[in-house]
Amino acid sequence: MKIPIINKQEPLQVEAGVSKLSKVEFARNPFPALLKEPRNFLDQIFIANEAYMLDEVTHPRIRQKLAYDAASHRLFLEFVEATTLSDLVQSGVTVREPSRTHHLLQIVAETVADMHAGILCDRPIVHNDLKSINVRAGARRLSDGSSAD
């Protein structure tokens, strides 16, 4: 797959996860995207698996794959500008705003149930990496992939 020319690349600092993450903009499409690049061999395998699985997921709450370059193991995903559930917990928002927390956890549970049932996917899918850093709050989508996505 021919990946478009990248105009801008801004590394993202993430407290968890293995992949190198960057916010990028393509030359012909100046909207932000998330670039995941491997730090080591095992990460190459995880990124390849994520790219493969995202081909089967069309759920509106899951970050969409834009492109994958198998030769370099670079995965381009929809960029989601939002805080993580982990950040909300650490800042105390989840305690101060229990109704917001309940709503967010309800959305996560519904999305996971949809994936397990194969709703909006080609087949039933188990996430296997669901953690608070992978859940984006206040965005239209939940995200995936150990990212500040």
Number of C-alpha atoms within 10 A of each C-alpha: 8 7 12 12 11 13 12 13 16 12 12 15 11 15 10 11 14 18 21 19 25 22 21 20 20 16 12 10 12 12 12 18 22 26 26 24 19 20 12 11 9 11 18 19 13 16 21 19 11 17 23 13 15 19 14 15 22 16 18 12 18 19 23 21 21 17 18 22 14 13 7 10 19 21 22 23 24 20 21 22 15 17 16 23 22 16 16 19 14 11 11 10 14 18 13 12 11 11 11 15 18 12 11 19 15 12 15 17 12 13 20 17 15 16 22 15 14 17 17 15 18 13 13 16 18 13 13 6 11 15 14 15 24 21 28 29 23 15 14 14 22 23 26 23 21 22 26 26 27
